[in-house]
């Protein structure tokens, strides 16, 4: 639907310096800036940790104030 390259979610997860725990979904979120559709955008990868592996669930571009609002509201806790 968003035409995201298959390698991008893993790249974001590995390179992200920002990792959060989403208290609303009980999932982890990795956030980094990367080139997407010709622009530098903040992208989020939602994942869960299971024993000794990580399962990537979804990826999406963040809207302008989406990250800030979730941090301020306490929904995302930095890890």
N, CA, C and O atoms as a Tripos MOL2 file, in Angstrom:
@<TRIPOS>MOLECULE
protein
  316   315    79     0     0
PROTEIN
NO_CHARGES

@<TRIPOS>ATOM
      1 N           0.8230   -1.1820    0.0000 N.3       1 UNK1
      2 CA          0.0000    0.0000    0.0000 C.3       1 UNK1
      3 C           0.8810    1.2650    0.0000 C.2       1 UNK1
      4 O           0.6360    2.1880   -0.7760 O.2       1 UNK1
      5 N           1.9000    1.3040    0.8670 N.am      2 UNK2
      6 CA          2.7810    2.4830    0.9130 C.3       2 UNK2
      7 C           4.0030    2.3120    0.0180 C.2       2 UNK2
      8 O           4.7810    3.2530   -0.1430 O.2       2 UNK2
      9 N           4.1810    1.1540   -0.5550 N.am      3 UNK3
     10 CA          5.3170    0.8310   -1.4140 C.3       3 UNK3
     11 C           6.6360    1.1080   -0.6790 C.2       3 UNK3
     12 O           7.4460    1.9310   -1.1040 O.2       3 UNK3
     13 N           6.8200    0.4030    0.4200 N.am      4 UNK4
     14 CA          8.0150    0.5380    1.2500 C.3       4 UNK4
     15 C           8.9840   -0.5790    0.8740 C.2       4 UNK4
     16 O           8.5900   -1.7440    0.8340 O.2       4 UNK4
     17 N          10.2420   -0.2450    0.5980 N.am      5 UNK5
     18 CA         11.2260   -1.2830    0.2650 C.3       5 UNK5
     19 C          11.3200   -2.3190    1.3900 C.2       5 UNK5
     20 O          11.2930   -1.9610    2.5680 O.2       5 UNK5
     21 N          11.4310   -3.5850    1.0320 N.am      6 UNK6
     22 CA         11.4540   -4.6690    2.0160 C.3       6 UNK6
     23 C          12.5790   -4.5340    3.0300 C.2       6 UNK6
     24 O          12.4300   -4.9610    4.1750 O.2       6 UNK6
     25 N          13.6910   -3.9530    2.6350 N.am      7 UNK7
     26 CA         14.8390   -3.8530    3.5350 C.3       7 UNK7
     27 C          14.7270   -2.6880    4.5280 C.2       7 UNK7
     28 O          15.4780   -2.6450    5.5030 O.2       7 UNK7
     29 N          13.8160   -1.7560    4.3030 N.am      8 UNK8
     30 CA         13.7330   -0.5520    5.1200 C.3       8 UNK8
     31 C          13.3550   -0.8070    6.5870 C.2       8 UNK8
     32 O          13.9930   -0.2250    7.4640 O.2       8 UNK8
     33 N          12.3620   -1.6390    6.9010 N.am      9 UNK9
     34 CA         12.0260   -1.8400    8.3220 C.3       9 UNK9
     35 C          13.2030   -2.3530    9.1540 C.2       9 UNK9
     36 O          13.4330   -1.8600   10.2580 O.2       9 UNK9
     37 N          13.9320   -3.3090    8.6560 N.am     10 UNK10
     38 CA         15.0730   -3.8470    9.3980 C.3      10 UNK10
     39 C          16.1650   -2.7900    9.5370 C.2      10 UNK10
     40 O          16.7990   -2.6830   10.5870 O.2      10 UNK10
     41 N          16.3810   -2.0190    8.4930 N.am     11 UNK11
     42 CA         17.3760   -0.9440    8.5350 C.3      11 UNK11
     43 C          17.0100    0.0740    9.6180 C.2      11 UNK11
     44 O          17.8740    0.4980   10.3850 O.2      11 UNK11
     45 N          15.7500    0.4630    9.6830 N.am     12 UNK12
     46 CA         15.2950    1.4210   10.6900 C.3      12 UNK12
     47 C          15.4660    0.8360   12.0810 C.2      12 UNK12
     48 O          15.9730    1.5140   12.9750 O.2      12 UNK12
     49 N          15.0570   -0.3950   12.2790 N.am     13 UNK13
     50 CA         15.1830   -1.0330   13.5890 C.3      13 UNK13
     51 C          16.6430   -1.0520   14.0540 C.2      13 UNK13
     52 O          16.9370   -0.7530   15.2110 O.2      13 UNK13
     53 N          17.5320   -1.3990   13.1620 N.am     14 UNK14
     54 CA         18.9520   -1.5160   13.5260 C.3      14 UNK14
     55 C          19.6340   -0.1600   13.7340 C.2      14 UNK14
     56 O          20.4880   -0.0300   14.6120 O.2      14 UNK14
     57 N          19.2720    0.8440   12.9450 N.am     15 UNK15
     58 CA         19.9580    2.1290   13.0050 C.3      15 UNK15
     59 C          19.3200    3.1460   13.9570 C.2      15 UNK15
     60 O          19.9430    4.1510   14.2980 O.2      15 UNK15
     61 N          18.1010    2.8900   14.3810 N.am     16 UNK16
     62 CA         17.3790    3.8590   15.2080 C.3      16 UNK16
     63 C          18.0890    4.1070   16.5340 C.2      16 UNK16
     64 O          18.4950    3.1730   17.2250 O.2      16 UNK16
     65 N          18.2290    5.3710   16.8680 N.am     17 UNK17
     66 CA         18.7790    5.7630   18.1630 C.3      17 UNK17
     67 C          17.6560    6.0490   19.1520 C.2      17 UNK17
     68 O          17.8950    6.2560   20.3410 O.2      17 UNK17
     69 N          16.4240    6.0580   18.6400 N.am     18 UNK18
     70 CA         15.2560    6.2960   19.4890 C.3      18 UNK18
     71 C          14.3960    5.0360   19.5100 C.2      18 UNK18
     72 O          13.8840    4.5970   18.4800 O.2      18 UNK18
     73 N          14.2480    4.4690   20.6970 N.am     19 UNK19
     74 CA         13.3730    3.3140   20.8940 C.3      19 UNK19
     75 C          12.4280    3.6500   22.0400 C.2      19 UNK19
     76 O          12.8450    4.1840   23.0680 O.2      19 UNK19
     77 N          11.1540    3.3320   21.8500 N.am     20 UNK20
     78 CA         10.1210    3.6470   22.8320 C.3      20 UNK20
     79 C           9.3000    2.4030   23.1290 C.2      20 UNK20
     80 O           9.2610    1.4570   22.3410 O.2      20 UNK20
     81 N           8.6390    2.4270   24.2950 N.am     21 UNK21
     82 CA          7.6310    1.4250   24.6080 C.3      21 UNK21
     83 C           6.2930    2.1310   24.5400 C.2      21 UNK21
     84 O           6.0870    3.1380   25.2180 O.2      21 UNK21
     85 N           5.3780    1.6120   23.7270 N.am     22 UNK22
     86 CA          4.0520    2.2040   23.5520 C.3      22 UNK22
     87 C           3.1210    1.5860   24.5960 C.2      22 UNK22
     88 O           2.7590    0.4130   24.5020 O.2      22 UNK22
     89 N           2.7390    2.3910   25.5900 N.am     23 UNK23
     90 CA          1.8970    1.8810   26.6660 C.3      23 UNK23
     91 C           0.4630    1.6210   26.2110 C.2      23 UNK23
     92 O          -0.2960    0.9470   26.9060 O.2      23 UNK23
     93 N           0.0940    2.1480   25.0600 N.am     24 UNK24
     94 CA         -1.2460    1.9130   24.5140 C.3      24 UNK24
     95 C          -1.3780    0.5680   23.8320 C.2      24 UNK24
     96 O          -2.4100   -0.0930   23.9430 O.2      24 UNK24
     97 N          -0.3320    0.1630   23.1260 N.am     25 UNK25
     98 CA         -0.3730   -1.1000   22.3770 C.3      25 UNK25
     99 C           0.4790   -2.1860   23.0130 C.2      25 UNK25
    100 O           0.3920   -3.3530   22.6310 O.2      25 UNK25
    101 N           1.3140   -1.7990   23.9980 N.am     26 UNK26
    102 CA          2.2550   -2.7140   24.6490 C.3      26 UNK26
    103 C           3.2710   -3.2790   23.6630 C.2      26 UNK26
    104 O           3.7100   -4.4230   23.7840 O.2      26 UNK26
    105 N           3.6330   -2.4550   22.6860 N.am     27 UNK27
    106 CA          4.6410   -2.8290   21.6840 C.3      27 UNK27
    107 C           5.7940   -1.8320   21.7630 C.2      27 UNK27
    108 O           5.6770   -0.7770   22.3870 O.2      27 UNK27
    109 N           6.8970   -2.1770   21.1290 N.am     28 UNK28
    110 CA          8.0540   -1.2900   21.0500 C.3      28 UNK28
    111 C           8.0130   -0.5480   19.7200 C.2      28 UNK28
    112 O           7.4540   -1.0340   18.7370 O.2      28 UNK28
    113 N           8.6190    0.6390   19.7090 N.am     29 UNK29
    114 CA          8.6530    1.4670   18.5040 C.3      29 UNK29
    115 C          10.0710    1.9930   18.3130 C.2      29 UNK29
    116 O          10.6540    2.5700   19.2310 O.2      29 UNK29
    117 N          10.6190    1.7940   17.1260 N.am     30 UNK30
    118 CA         11.9230    2.3530   16.7570 C.3      30 UNK30
    119 C          11.6490    3.4970   15.7870 C.2      30 UNK30
    120 O          10.8580    3.3570   14.8540 O.2      30 UNK30
    121 N          12.3130    4.6350   16.0180 N.am     31 UNK31
    122 CA         12.0720    5.8290   15.1950 C.3      31 UNK31
    123 C          13.3970    6.3730   14.6920 C.2      31 UNK31
    124 O          14.3560    6.4970   15.4540 O.2      31 UNK31
    125 N          13.4480    6.6960   13.4070 N.am     32 UNK32
    126 CA         14.6230    7.3540   12.8380 C.3      32 UNK32
    127 C          14.2080    8.1400   11.6000 C.2      32 UNK32
    128 O          13.1470    7.9060   11.0200 O.2      32 UNK32
    129 N          15.0570    9.0650   11.2130 N.am     33 UNK33
    130 CA         14.8390    9.8130    9.9670 C.3      33 UNK33
    131 C          15.5050    9.0470    8.8310 C.2      33 UNK33
    132 O          16.6350    8.5770    8.9610 O.2      33 UNK33
    133 N          14.8030    8.9310    7.7370 N.am     34 UNK34
    134 CA         15.3460    8.2390    6.5740 C.3      34 UNK34
    135 C          14.6690    8.7910    5.3250 C.2      34 UNK34
    136 O          13.6330    9.4530    5.3960 O.2      34 UNK34
    137 N          15.2720    8.5060    4.1970 N.am     35 UNK35
    138 CA         14.6870    8.9610    2.9330 C.3      35 UNK35
    139 C          13.5460    8.0120    2.5610 C.2      35 UNK35
    140 O          13.7160    6.7940    2.5050 O.2      35 UNK35
    141 N          12.3860    8.6060    2.3100 N.am     36 UNK36
    142 CA         11.2030    7.8440    1.9120 C.3      36 UNK36
    143 C          10.4310    8.6540    0.8910 C.2      36 UNK36
    144 O          10.0280    9.7860    1.1540 O.2      36 UNK36
    145 N          10.2320    8.0720   -0.2630 N.am     37 UNK37
    146 CA          9.5290    8.7360   -1.3690 C.3      37 UNK37
    147 C          10.1500   10.0930   -1.7030 C.2      37 UNK37
    148 O           9.4460   11.0760   -1.9370 O.2      37 UNK37
    149 N          11.4770   10.1230   -1.7190 N.am     38 UNK38
    150 CA         12.2050   11.3090   -2.1440 C.3      38 UNK38
    151 C          12.3730   12.3980   -1.0980 C.2      38 UNK38
    152 O          12.9350   13.4530   -1.3920 O.2      38 UNK38
    153 N          11.8920   12.1580    0.1250 N.am     39 UNK39
    154 CA         12.0060   13.1630    1.1840 C.3      39 UNK39
    155 C          12.6010   12.5210    2.4310 C.2      39 UNK39
    156 O          12.4700   11.3140    2.6350 O.2      39 UNK39
    157 N          13.2520   13.3240    3.2620 N.am     40 UNK40
    158 CA         13.7010   12.8510    4.5640 C.3      40 UNK40
    159 C          12.4900   12.8860    5.4930 C.2      40 UNK40
    160 O          11.8820   13.9370    5.6910 O.2      40 UNK40
    161 N          12.1480   11.7420    6.0550 N.am     41 UNK41
    162 CA         10.9650   11.6220    6.9060 C.3      41 UNK41
    163 C          11.3050   10.8490    8.1620 C.2      41 UNK41
    164 O          12.2000   10.0050    8.1510 O.2      41 UNK41
    165 N          10.6030   11.1270    9.2350 N.am     42 UNK42
    166 CA         10.7060   10.2720   10.4120 C.3      42 UNK42
    167 C           9.8170    9.0630   10.1550 C.2      42 UNK42
    168 O           8.6510    9.1930    9.7810 O.2      42 UNK42
    169 N          10.3920    7.8940   10.3640 N.am     43 UNK43
    170 CA          9.6700    6.6470   10.1490 C.3      43 UNK43
    171 C           9.6700    5.8610   11.4530 C.2      43 UNK43
    172 O          10.6360    5.8980   12.2150 O.2      43 UNK43
    173 N           8.5820    5.1570   11.6990 N.am     44 UNK44
    174 CA          8.4510    4.3380   12.8990 C.3      44 UNK44
    175 C           8.2790    2.8750   12.5020 C.2      44 UNK44
    176 O           7.5150    2.5500   11.5940 O.2      44 UNK44
    177 N           8.9980    2.0060   13.1930 N.am     45 UNK45
    178 CA          8.8310    0.5600   13.0400 C.3      45 UNK45
    179 C           8.3030    0.0370   14.3670 C.2      45 UNK45
    180 O           8.9360    0.2120   15.4090 O.2      45 UNK45
    181 N           7.1510   -0.6010   14.3250 N.am     46 UNK46
    182 CA          6.5590   -1.1980   15.5150 C.3      46 UNK46
    183 C           7.0160   -2.6450   15.5700 C.2      46 UNK46
    184 O           6.9820   -3.3590   14.5680 O.2      46 UNK46
    185 N           7.4500   -3.0740   16.7650 N.am     47 UNK47
    186 CA          7.9540   -4.4390   16.8970 C.3      47 UNK47
    187 C           7.6720   -4.9800   18.2870 C.2      47 UNK47
    188 O           7.3390   -4.2300   19.2050 O.2      47 UNK47
    189 N           7.8090   -6.2840   18.4300 N.am     48 UNK48
    190 CA          7.7080   -6.8860   19.7580 C.3      48 UNK48
    191 C           8.9090   -7.7980   19.9550 C.2      48 UNK48
    192 O           9.4290   -8.3930   19.0110 O.2      48 UNK48
    193 N           9.3250   -7.8860   21.1870 N.am     49 UNK49
    194 CA         10.4670   -8.7320   21.5320 C.3      49 UNK49
    195 C           9.9350  -10.0380   22.1040 C.2      49 UNK49
    196 O           9.1180  -10.0370   23.0250 O.2      49 UNK49
    197 N          10.4060  -11.1470   21.5520 N.am     50 UNK50
    198 CA         10.0060  -12.4720   22.0020 C.3      50 UNK50
    199 C          11.2600  -13.2790   22.3000 C.2      50 UNK50
    200 O          12.0300  -13.6030   21.3960 O.2      50 UNK50
    201 N          11.4560  -13.5980   23.5540 N.am     51 UNK51
    202 CA         12.6100  -14.3930   23.9680 C.3      51 UNK51
    203 C          13.8890  -13.8210   23.3600 C.2      51 UNK51
    204 O          14.3500  -12.7580   23.7760 O.2      51 UNK51
    205 N          14.4590  -14.5140   22.3870 N.am     52 UNK52
    206 CA         15.7210  -14.0780   21.7840 C.3      52 UNK52
    207 C          15.5550  -13.5880   20.3480 C.2      52 UNK52
    208 O          16.5050  -13.6010   19.5650 O.2      52 UNK52
    209 N          14.3460  -13.1590   20.0130 N.am     53 UNK53
    210 CA         14.1340  -12.6390   18.6600 C.3      53 UNK53
    211 C          13.2270  -11.4240   18.6950 C.2      53 UNK53
    212 O          12.5100  -11.1830   19.6660 O.2      53 UNK53
    213 N          13.2770  -10.6710   17.6190 N.am     54 UNK54
    214 CA         12.4560   -9.4730   17.4650 C.3      54 UNK54
    215 C          11.5490   -9.6960   16.2630 C.2      54 UNK54
    216 O          12.0080  -10.1170   15.2010 O.2      54 UNK54
    217 N          10.2640   -9.4130   16.4310 N.am     55 UNK55
    218 CA          9.2930   -9.5550   15.3500 C.3      55 UNK55
    219 C           8.8610   -8.1620   14.9160 C.2      55 UNK55
    220 O           8.2490   -7.4240   15.6880 O.2      55 UNK55
    221 N           9.1840   -7.8070   13.6740 N.am     56 UNK56
    222 CA          8.7690   -6.5150   13.1190 C.3      56 UNK56
    223 C           7.3080   -6.6230   12.7030 C.2      56 UNK56
    224 O           6.9280   -7.5390   11.9750 O.2      56 UNK56
    225 N           6.4940   -5.6830   13.1700 N.am     57 UNK57
    226 CA          5.0530   -5.7700   12.9330 C.3      57 UNK57
    227 C           4.6060   -4.8700   11.7910 C.2      57 UNK57
    228 O           3.9160   -5.3170   10.8750 O.2      57 UNK57
    229 N           5.0020   -3.5950   11.8460 N.am     58 UNK58
    230 CA          4.5830   -2.6650   10.7960 C.3      58 UNK58
    231 C           5.5580   -1.4920   10.7390 C.2      58 UNK58
    232 O           6.3710   -1.2830   11.6390 O.2      58 UNK58
    233 N           5.4490   -0.7540    9.6750 N.am     59 UNK59
    234 CA          6.2700    0.4430    9.4680 C.3      59 UNK59
    235 C           5.3700    1.5220    8.8900 C.2      59 UNK59
    236 O           4.4820    1.2490    8.0820 O.2      59 UNK59
    237 N           5.6180    2.7590    9.3210 N.am     60 UNK60
    238 CA          4.8490    3.8550    8.7380 C.3      60 UNK60
    239 C           5.5760    5.1750    8.9610 C.2      60 UNK60
    240 O           6.3300    5.3190    9.9240 O.2      60 UNK60
    241 N           5.3480    6.1430    8.0660 N.am     61 UNK61
    242 CA          5.9050    7.4810    8.2790 C.3      61 UNK61
    243 C           5.1350    8.1580    9.4030 C.2      61 UNK61
    244 O           3.9270    7.9690    9.5360 O.2      61 UNK61
    245 N           5.8340    8.9450   10.2070 N.am     62 UNK62
    246 CA          5.1830    9.6760   11.2890 C.3      62 UNK62
    247 C           4.7050   11.0230   10.7790 C.2      62 UNK62
    248 O           5.3810   11.6780    9.9860 O.2      62 UNK62
    249 N           3.5530   11.4210   11.2350 N.am     63 UNK63
    250 CA          3.0520   12.7540   10.9210 C.3      63 UNK63
    251 C           3.8580   13.7680   11.7340 C.2      63 UNK63
    252 O           4.5520   13.3910   12.6780 O.2      63 UNK63
    253 N           3.7730   15.0180   11.3850 N.am     64 UNK64
    254 CA          4.6470   16.0560   11.9240 C.3      64 UNK64
    255 C           4.7350   16.0490   13.4520 C.2      64 UNK64
    256 O           5.8460   16.0300   13.9820 O.2      64 UNK64
    257 N           3.6310   16.0620   14.1760 N.am     65 UNK65
    258 CA          3.6930   16.1380   15.6300 C.3      65 UNK65
    259 C           3.3340   14.8150   16.3130 C.2      65 UNK65
    260 O           3.1660   14.7810   17.5320 O.2      65 UNK65
    261 N           3.2160   13.7470   15.5590 N.am     66 UNK66
    262 CA          2.7770   12.4670   16.1130 C.3      66 UNK66
    263 C           3.7170   11.9620   17.2150 C.2      66 UNK66
    264 O           3.2570   11.5820   18.2910 O.2      66 UNK66
    265 N           5.0040   11.9560   16.9580 N.am     67 UNK67
    266 CA          5.9640   11.4700   17.9510 C.3      67 UNK67
    267 C           5.9500   12.3590   19.1870 C.2      67 UNK67
    268 O           5.8710   11.8610   20.3100 O.2      67 UNK67
    269 N           6.0250   13.6610   18.9880 N.am     68 UNK68
    270 CA          6.0410   14.6120   20.1050 C.3      68 UNK68
    271 C           4.7990   14.4690   20.9750 C.2      68 UNK68
    272 O           4.9010   14.4500   22.2020 O.2      68 UNK68
    273 N           3.6470   14.3690   20.3630 N.am     69 UNK69
    274 CA          2.3980   14.2480   21.1170 C.3      69 UNK69
    275 C           2.3520   12.9580   21.9230 C.2      69 UNK69
    276 O           1.8770   12.9610   23.0580 O.2      69 UNK69
    277 N           2.8280   11.8730   21.3660 N.am     70 UNK70
    278 CA          2.7980   10.5980   22.0890 C.3      70 UNK70
    279 C           3.7950   10.5740   23.2500 C.2      70 UNK70
    280 O           3.5450    9.9370   24.2730 O.2      70 UNK70
    281 N           4.9090   11.2610   23.0900 N.am     71 UNK71
    282 CA          5.8860   11.3490   24.1840 C.3      71 UNK71
    283 C           5.3130   12.2370   25.2980 C.2      71 UNK71
    284 O           5.3480   11.8690   26.4720 O.2      71 UNK71
    285 N           4.7860   13.4040   24.9200 N.am     72 UNK72
    286 CA          4.2380   14.3420   25.9110 C.3      72 UNK72
    287 C           3.0630   13.7400   26.6850 C.2      72 UNK72
    288 O           2.9170   13.9840   27.8830 O.2      72 UNK72
    289 N           2.2400   12.9680   26.0140 N.am     73 UNK73
    290 CA          1.0720   12.3790   26.6780 C.3      73 UNK73
    291 C           1.4460   11.2140   27.5870 C.2      73 UNK73
    292 O           0.6380   10.7640   28.4000 O.2      73 UNK73
    293 N           2.6890   10.7260   27.4390 N.am     74 UNK74
    294 CA          3.1310    9.5960   28.2430 C.3      74 UNK74
    295 C           2.8610    8.2500   27.6020 C.2      74 UNK74
    296 O           3.1910    7.2070   28.1680 O.2      74 UNK74
    297 N           2.2630    8.2730   26.4220 N.am     75 UNK75
    298 CA          1.9840    7.0000   25.7460 C.3      75 UNK75
    299 C           3.2740    6.2900   25.3430 C.2      75 UNK75
    300 O           3.3870    5.0740   25.5010 O.2      75 UNK75
    301 N           4.2560    7.0470   24.8210 N.am     76 UNK76
    302 CA          5.5430    6.4700   24.4660 C.3      76 UNK76
    303 C           6.5610    6.7820   25.5580 C.2      76 UNK76
    304 O           6.7880    7.9440   25.8960 O.2      76 UNK76
    305 N           7.1670    5.7360   26.1030 N.am     77 UNK77
    306 CA          8.2060    5.8690   27.1210 C.3      77 UNK77
    307 C           9.5350    5.4870   26.4880 C.2      77 UNK77
    308 O           9.6600    4.4090   25.9090 O.2      77 UNK77
    309 N          10.5240    6.3610   26.5940 N.am     78 UNK78
    310 CA         11.8360    6.0950   25.9880 C.3      78 UNK78
    311 C          12.5370    4.9390   26.7100 C.2      78 UNK78
    312 O          12.5260    4.8530   27.9380 O.2      78 UNK78
    313 N          13.1400    4.0640   25.9210 N.am     79 UNK79
    314 CA         13.9120    2.9510   26.5040 C.3      79 UNK79
    315 C          15.3340    2.9820   26.0290 C.2      79 UNK79
    316 O          16.1320    2.1260   26.4120 O.2      79 UNK79
@<TRIPOS>BOND
     1     1     2 1
     2     2     3 1
     3     3     4 2
     4     3     5 am
     5     5     6 1
     6     6     7 1
     7     7     8 2
     8     7     9 am
     9     9    10 1
    10    10    11 1
    11    11    12 2
    12    11    13 am
    13    13    14 1
    14    14    15 1
    15    15    16 2
    16    15    17 am
    17    17    18 1
    18    18    19 1
    19    19    20 2
    20    19    21 am
    21    21    22 1
    22    22    23 1
    23    23    24 2
    24    23    25 am
    25    25    26 1
    26    26    27 1
    27    27    28 2
    28    27    29 am
    29    29    30 1
    30    30    31 1
    31    31    32 2
    32    31    33 am
    33    33    34 1
    34    34    35 1
    35    35    36 2
    36    35    37 am
    37    37    38 1
    38    38    39 1
    39    39    40 2
    40    39    41 am
    41    41    42 1
    42    42    43 1
    43    43    44 2
    44    43    45 am
    45    45    46 1
    46    46    47 1
    47    47    48 2
    48    47    49 am
    49    49    50 1
    50    50    51 1
    51    51    52 2
    52    51    53 am
    53    53    54 1
    54    54    55 1
    55    55    56 2
    56    55    57 am
    57    57    58 1
    58    58    59 1
    59    59    60 2
    60    59    61 am
    61    61    62 1
    62    62    63 1
    63    63    64 2
    64    63    65 am
    65    65    66 1
    66    66    67 1
    67    67    68 2
    68    67    69 am
    69    69    70 1
    70    70    71 1
    71    71    72 2
    72    71    73 am
    73    73    74 1
    74    74    75 1
    75    75    76 2
    76    75    77 am
    77    77    78 1
    78    78    79 1
    79    79    80 2
    80    79    81 am
    81    81    82 1
    82    82    83 1
    83    83    84 2
    84    83    85 am
    85    85    86 1
    86    86    87 1
    87    87    88 2
    88    87    89 am
    89    89    90 1
    90    90    91 1
    91    91    92 2
    92    91    93 am
    93    93    94 1
    94    94    95 1
    95    95    96 2
    96    95    97 am
    97    97    98 1
    98    98    99 1
    99    99   100 2
   100    99   101 am
   101   101   102 1
   102   102   103 1
   103   103   104 2
   104   103   105 am
   105   105   106 1
   106   106   107 1
   107   107   108 2
   108   107   109 am
   109   109   110 1
   110   110   111 1
   111   111   112 2
   112   111   113 am
   113   113   114 1
   114   114   115 1
   115   115   116 2
   116   115   117 am
   117   117   118 1
   118   118   119 1
   119   119   120 2
   120   119   121 am
   121   121   122 1
   122   122   123 1
   123   123   124 2
   124   123   125 am
   125   125   126 1
   126   126   127 1
   127   127   128 2
   128   127   129 am
   129   129   130 1
   130   130   131 1
   131   131   132 2
   132   131   133 am
   133   133   134 1
   134   134   135 1
   135   135   136 2
   136   135   137 am
   137   137   138 1
   138   138   139 1
   139   139   140 2
   140   139   141 am
   141   141   142 1
   142   142   143 1
   143   143   144 2
   144   143   145 am
   145   145   146 1
   146   146   147 1
   147   147   148 2
   148   147   149 am
   149   149   150 1
   150   150   151 1
   151   151   152 2
   152   151   153 am
   153   153   154 1
   154   154   155 1
   155   155   156 2
   156   155   157 am
   157   157   158 1
   158   158   159 1
   159   159   160 2
   160   159   161 am
   161   161   162 1
   162   162   163 1
   163   163   164 2
   164   163   165 am
   165   165   166 1
   166   166   167 1
   167   167   168 2
   168   167   169 am
   169   169   170 1
   170   170   171 1
   171   171   172 2
   172   171   173 am
   173   173   174 1
   174   174   175 1
   175   175   176 2
   176   175   177 am
   177   177   178 1
   178   178   179 1
   179   179   180 2
   180   179   181 am
   181   181   182 1
   182   182   183 1
   183   183   184 2
   184   183   185 am
   185   185   186 1
   186   186   187 1
   187   187   188 2
   188   187   189 am
   189   189   190 1
   190   190   191 1
   191   191   192 2
   192   191   193 am
   193   193   194 1
   194   194   195 1
   195   195   196 2
   196   195   197 am
   197   197   198 1
   198   198   199 1
   199   199   200 2
   200   199   201 am
   201   201   202 1
   202   202   203 1
   203   203   204 2
   204   203   205 am
   205   205   206 1
   206   206   207 1
   207   207   208 2
   208   207   209 am
   209   209   210 1
   210   210   211 1
   211   211   212 2
   212   211   213 am
   213   213   214 1
   214   214   215 1
   215   215   216 2
   216   215   217 am
   217   217   218 1
   218   218   219 1
   219   219   220 2
   220   219   221 am
   221   221   222 1
   222   222   223 1
   223   223   224 2
   224   223   225 am
   225   225   226 1
   226   226   227 1
   227   227   228 2
   228   227   229 am
   229   229   230 1
   230   230   231 1
   231   231   232 2
   232   231   233 am
   233   233   234 1
   234   234   235 1
   235   235   236 2
   236   235   237 am
   237   237   238 1
   238   238   239 1
   239   239   240 2
   240   239   241 am
   241   241   242 1
   242   242   243 1
   243   243   244 2
   244   243   245 am
   245   245   246 1
   246   246   247 1
   247   247   248 2
   248   247   249 am
   249   249   250 1
   250   250   251 1
   251   251   252 2
   252   251   253 am
   253   253   254 1
   254   254   255 1
   255   255   256 2
   256   255   257 am
   257   257   258 1
   258   258   259 1
   259   259   260 2
   260   259   261 am
   261   261   262 1
   262   262   263 1
   263   263   264 2
   264   263   265 am
   265   265   266 1
   266   266   267 1
   267   267   268 2
   268   267   269 am
   269   269   270 1
   270   270   271 1
   271   271   272 2
   272   271   273 am
   273   273   274 1
   274   274   275 1
   275   275   276 2
   276   275   277 am
   277   277   278 1
   278   278   279 1
   279   279   280 2
   280   279   281 am
   281   281   282 1
   282   282   283 1
   283   283   284 2
   284   283   285 am
   285   285   286 1
   286   286   287 1
   287   287   288 2
   288   287   289 am
   289   289   290 1
   290   290   291 1
   291   291   292 2
   292   291   293 am
   293   293   294 1
   294   294   295 1
   295   295   296 2
   296   295   297 am
   297   297   298 1
   298   298   299 1
   299   299   300 2
   300   299   301 am
   301   301   302 1
   302   302   303 1
   303   303   304 2
   304   303   305 am
   305   305   306 1
   306   306   307 1
   307   307   308 2
   308   307   309 am
   309   309   310 1
   310   310   311 1
   311   311   312 2
   312   311   313 am
   313   313   314 1
   314   314   315 1
   315   315   316 2
@<TRIPOS>SUBSTRUCTURE
     1 UNK1         2 RESIDUE 1 A UNK
     2 UNK2         6 RESIDUE 1 A UNK
     3 UNK3        10 RESIDUE 1 A UNK
     4 UNK4        14 RESIDUE 1 A UNK
     5 UNK5        18 RESIDUE 1 A UNK
     6 UNK6        22 RESIDUE 1 A UNK
     7 UNK7        26 RESIDUE 1 A UNK
     8 UNK8        30 RESIDUE 1 A UNK
     9 UNK9        34 RESIDUE 1 A UNK
    10 UNK10       38 RESIDUE 1 A UNK
    11 UNK11       42 RESIDUE 1 A UNK
    12 UNK12       46 RESIDUE 1 A UNK
    13 UNK13       50 RESIDUE 1 A UNK
    14 UNK14       54 RESIDUE 1 A UNK
    15 UNK15       58 RESIDUE 1 A UNK
    16 UNK16       62 RESIDUE 1 A UNK
    17 UNK17       66 RESIDUE 1 A UNK
    18 UNK18       70 RESIDUE 1 A UNK
    19 UNK19       74 RESIDUE 1 A UNK
    20 UNK20       78 RESIDUE 1 A UNK
    21 UNK21       82 RESIDUE 1 A UNK
    22 UNK22       86 RESIDUE 1 A UNK
    23 UNK23       90 RESIDUE 1 A UNK
    24 UNK24       94 RESIDUE 1 A UNK
    25 UNK25       98 RESIDUE 1 A UNK
    26 UNK26      102 RESIDUE 1 A UNK
    27 UNK27      106 RESIDUE 1 A UNK
    28 UNK28      110 RESIDUE 1 A UNK
    29 UNK29      114 RESIDUE 1 A UNK
    30 UNK30      118 RESIDUE 1 A UNK
    31 UNK31      122 RESIDUE 1 A UNK
    32 UNK32      126 RESIDUE 1 A UNK
    33 UNK33      130 RESIDUE 1 A UNK
    34 UNK34      134 RESIDUE 1 A UNK
    35 UNK35      138 RESIDUE 1 A UNK
    36 UNK36      142 RESIDUE 1 A UNK
    37 UNK37      146 RESIDUE 1 A UNK
    38 UNK38      150 RESIDUE 1 A UNK
    39 UNK39      154 RESIDUE 1 A UNK
    40 UNK40      158 RESIDUE 1 A UNK
    41 UNK41      162 RESIDUE 1 A UNK
    42 UNK42      166 RESIDUE 1 A UNK
    43 UNK43      170 RESIDUE 1 A UNK
    44 UNK44      174 RESIDUE 1 A UNK
    45 UNK45      178 RESIDUE 1 A UNK
    46 UNK46      182 RESIDUE 1 A UNK
    47 UNK47      186 RESIDUE 1 A UNK
    48 UNK48      190 RESIDUE 1 A UNK
    49 UNK49      194 RESIDUE 1 A UNK
    50 UNK50      198 RESIDUE 1 A UNK
    51 UNK51      202 RESIDUE 1 A UNK
    52 UNK52      206 RESIDUE 1 A UNK
    53 UNK53      210 RESIDUE 1 A UNK
    54 UNK54      214 RESIDUE 1 A UNK
    55 UNK55      218 RESIDUE 1 A UNK
    56 UNK56      222 RESIDUE 1 A UNK
    57 UNK57      226 RESIDUE 1 A UNK
    58 UNK58      230 RESIDUE 1 A UNK
    59 UNK59      234 RESIDUE 1 A UNK
    60 UNK60      238 RESIDUE 1 A UNK
    61 UNK61      242 RESIDUE 1 A UNK
    62 UNK62      246 RESIDUE 1 A UNK
    63 UNK63      250 RESIDUE 1 A UNK
    64 UNK64      254 RESIDUE 1 A UNK
    65 UNK65      258 RESIDUE 1 A UNK
    66 UNK66      262 RESIDUE 1 A UNK
    67 UNK67      266 RESIDUE 1 A UNK
    68 UNK68      270 RESIDUE 1 A UNK
    69 UNK69      274 RESIDUE 1 A UNK
    70 UNK70      278 RESIDUE 1 A UNK
    71 UNK71      282 RESIDUE 1 A UNK
    72 UNK72      286 RESIDUE 1 A UNK
    73 UNK73      290 RESIDUE 1 A UNK
    74 UNK74      294 RESIDUE 1 A UNK
    75 UNK75      298 RESIDUE 1 A UNK
    76 UNK76      302 RESIDUE 1 A UNK
    77 UNK77      306 RESIDUE 1 A UNK
    78 UNK78      310 RESIDUE 1 A UNK
    79 UNK79      314 RESIDUE 1 A UNK
